Amino acid sequence: MEPREVRLQCLFQTYGKTIILPYDQGLEHGPRDFFNARHAENPLHIIDIAKKGHYNAVALHVGTARRFFRDMYTQVPLVLKVNGKTEIPSDDDPLSPITATIDEALQLSAIAVGYTLYVGSSRQDEDFEQFTYVREEAHKAGLPVIVWSYPRGREVEAKGGKNSLYAVEYAARVASELGADVIKVNVPNLKKNPSIPAPYRDFETDLPDAVKRVIGAAAGVPVIFAGGEMVSDEDLLQKASLCMRAGGSGFIFGRNIWQRPLDQALDITRKLREVIRTERQKK
């Protein structure tokens, strides 16, 4: 078995699924995500959750990974984000530039690398070329690539918005076609919008079927779902159960975990693991 396949298997050790704790929002969103959760400014809070909650990995940018490597080495696997940007410039047509190298991922004993791909941006030609380089270098080094596949840009907004089923399903397919090993997407919404292209414009479905369509669009590549902004325990667990029933391969919930104090974060983590276990037993 190739090293990349071994690392992929190691990522999916929670009843055959994965739970990843992402902490890349400090760069992507800035201090606003910590404004009402000051404890979350400290990366040790996140690493503590990951250790005690038995997460399959934590996703960090290179600066945080370097500084806190000693606090997580051999205890929590690392997914190193290798590109990123701030939210200060307009997101009309974004590109997320390279921020770390594959050599740095190897030096930090990363289990995988993470790459944010903006599908639909007018700069996606640059993005595709950049991703191709990252994918090839990562695969040569035996590292899987997890793609944060996000529909973005003026053309996406003109065609119904970034969270429409059309956009999310397209983003999943693009990441699959370009060689992602794991794909991270958002759960789509089903709001009607006359700007959504046909046949999606008049397509009638429910949310469980929509999530299944997104997973199907990935053509066999594992799909993991983002949590988004903070919601109630009930809403988060409903989302988790929906994704598992539809055939999702896991969760990559960040703010919904680490914005909580440690005891609450560990409690919701236990409940998420139970969702995975319960849904697996039903199959």
DRENTORMAR-757942 format. One line per 2 residues: number of its first residue (from 0); for each residue y, z negated, x negated of C-alpha. Coordinates in steps of 0.5 Angstrom, whole numbers, plus 500, padded with zeros to 3 digits. Layout:
# DRENTORMAR-757942
NUM) Y:Z:X | ... .
//
This chain:
# DRENTORMAR-757942
0) 500:500:500 | 507:502:497 .
2) 512:496:496 | 517:499:501 .
4) 511:498:506 | 509:491:504 .
6) 516:489:505 | 517:492:512 .
8) 510:488:514 | 514:482:511 .
10) 520:483:515 | 515:483:522 .
12) 512:476:521 | 514:473:527 .
14) 508:474:532 | 509:482:529 .
16) 516:482:531 | 522:480:527 .
18) 528:475:528 | 534:477:523 .
20) 540:472:522 | 546:477:520 .
22) 552:474:517 | 556:480:515 .
24) 562:479:520 | 566:475:516 .
26) 568:482:513 | 567:486:519 .
28) 571:482:524 | 575:477:519 .
30) 576:470:520 | 577:471:528 .
32) 569:469:529 | 570:463:525 .
34) 576:461:529 | 573:456:534 .
36) 567:455:530 | 570:453:523 .
38) 563:450:521 | 561:457:521 .
40) 566:459:515 | 561:456:510 .
42) 555:460:509 | 551:454:507 .
44) 551:453:515 | 548:460:516 .
46) 543:459:510 | 541:452:513 .
48) 539:455:520 | 535:461:517 .
50) 531:456:513 | 530:451:518 .
52) 529:456:524 | 524:460:519 .
54) 528:467:520 | 525:473:517 .
56) 531:475:513 | 538:473:513 .
58) 543:479:512 | 549:478:507 .
60) 554:482:503 | 554:482:496 .
62) 559:477:494 | 556:471:499 .
64) 549:473:497 | 551:472:489 .
66) 554:466:490 | 549:463:495 .
68) 543:466:492 | 540:460:489 .
70) 540:456:495 | 536:461:499 .
72) 531:464:493 | 524:464:495 .
74) 526:460:502 | 529:466:506 .
76) 529:473:505 | 535:477:504 .
78) 537:484:507 | 543:486:503 .
80) 548:490:506 | 551:496:502 .
82) 556:498:506 | 562:495:510 .
84) 569:495:512 | 574:491:516 .
86) 577:492:523 | 584:492:521 .
88) 585:500:521 | 584:503:527 .
90) 576:505:529 | 578:511:532 .
92) 574:515:527 | 571:510:522 .
94) 567:510:515 | 564:504:512 .
96) 564:505:505 | 559:503:499 .
98) 560:496:497 | 554:494:493 .
100) 548:498:489 | 541:498:490 .
102) 540:495:483 | 544:489:486 .
104) 539:489:491 | 534:489:486 .
106) 537:483:482 | 538:479:488 .
108) 530:480:490 | 532:483:497 .
110) 527:485:502 | 531:491:505 .
112) 538:493:505 | 542:494:511 .
114) 547:500:512 | 552:501:518 .
116) 552:508:520 | 558:511:525 .
118) 555:516:529 | 560:521:533 .
120) 566:519:528 | 569:525:525 .
122) 567:523:518 | 560:523:520 .
124) 559:528:515 | 561:524:509 .
126) 557:518:512 | 551:522:513 .
128) 551:524:505 | 553:517:503 .
130) 547:515:507 | 542:520:504 .
132) 544:517:497 | 543:510:499 .
134) 536:512:503 | 533:515:497 .
136) 535:510:492 | 533:505:496 .
138) 526:508:497 | 525:510:490 .
140) 526:502:489 | 521:500:494 .
142) 526:498:499 | 526:499:506 .
144) 533:501:510 | 535:498:516 .
146) 541:502:519 | 546:499:524 .
148) 547:505:528 | 553:505:532 .
150) 556:510:536 | 564:510:534 .
152) 570:515:534 | 575:518:539 .
154) 569:523:541 | 565:518:543 .
156) 570:514:547 | 572:521:550 .
158) 564:522:552 | 563:515:556 .
160) 564:510:551 | 560:507:545 .
162) 555:503:550 | 553:508:554 .
164) 546:510:555 | 548:517:552 .
166) 551:514:546 | 546:508:544 .
168) 540:513:545 | 543:518:541 .
170) 545:513:536 | 538:511:535 .
172) 535:518:535 | 540:520:529 .
174) 538:514:525 | 531:516:526 .
176) 532:523:524 | 536:521:518 .
178) 530:516:515 | 532:509:517 .
180) 526:504:517 | 528:500:522 .
182) 534:501:527 | 539:496:530 .
184) 543:498:536 | 546:494:542 .
186) 543:494:549 | 546:500:553 .
188) 550:499:559 | 550:503:565 .
190) 557:503:568 | 558:510:571 .
192) 563:514:568 | 565:522:569 .
194) 566:523:562 | 559:522:560 .
196) 555:528:558 | 550:531:563 .
198) 544:529:565 | 546:522:563 .
200) 552:523:568 | 548:523:574 .
202) 542:519:571 | 540:513:576 .
204) 536:508:572 | 535:500:571 .
206) 537:497:565 | 529:495:563 .
208) 528:503:563 | 534:504:559 .
210) 532:500:554 | 525:503:554 .
212) 529:510:553 | 533:507:547 .
214) 526:505:544 | 523:512:545 .
216) 529:516:542 | 527:512:535 .
218) 521:516:535 | 516:510:533 .
220) 521:507:528 | 522:499:530 .
222) 528:498:534 | 532:491:534 .
224) 537:489:538 | 544:486:537 .
226) 546:480:540 | 554:481:540 .
228) 559:476:542 | 557:469:544 .
230) 554:468:551 | 550:463:555 .
232) 543:461:553 | 541:464:559 .
234) 544:470:558 | 542:471:551 .
236) 534:469:553 | 535:474:558 .
238) 537:479:554 | 531:477:549 .
240) 526:478:554 | 528:484:557 .
242) 528:487:550 | 521:485:548 .
244) 518:487:555 | 521:494:553 .
246) 518:494:547 | 523:492:542 .
248) 521:490:535 | 526:484:535 .
250) 533:481:534 | 538:481:530 .
252) 543:476:533 | 549:473:529 .
254) 554:470:533 | 550:467:538 .
256) 546:463:533 | 551:461:528 .
258) 557:460:532 | 553:454:535 .
260) 552:447:531 | 546:447:527 .
262) 542:443:532 | 544:448:538 .
264) 542:454:533 | 535:451:532 .
266) 534:450:539 | 536:457:541 .
268) 532:460:535 | 526:456:538 .
270) 527:459:545 | 527:466:542 .
272) 521:465:538 | 518:463:545 .
274) 520:469:548 | 517:473:543 .
276) 510:469:543 | 510:469:551 .
278) 511:477:552 | 506:478:546 .
280) 501:474:550 | 502:478:556 .
282) 500:485:553 .
//
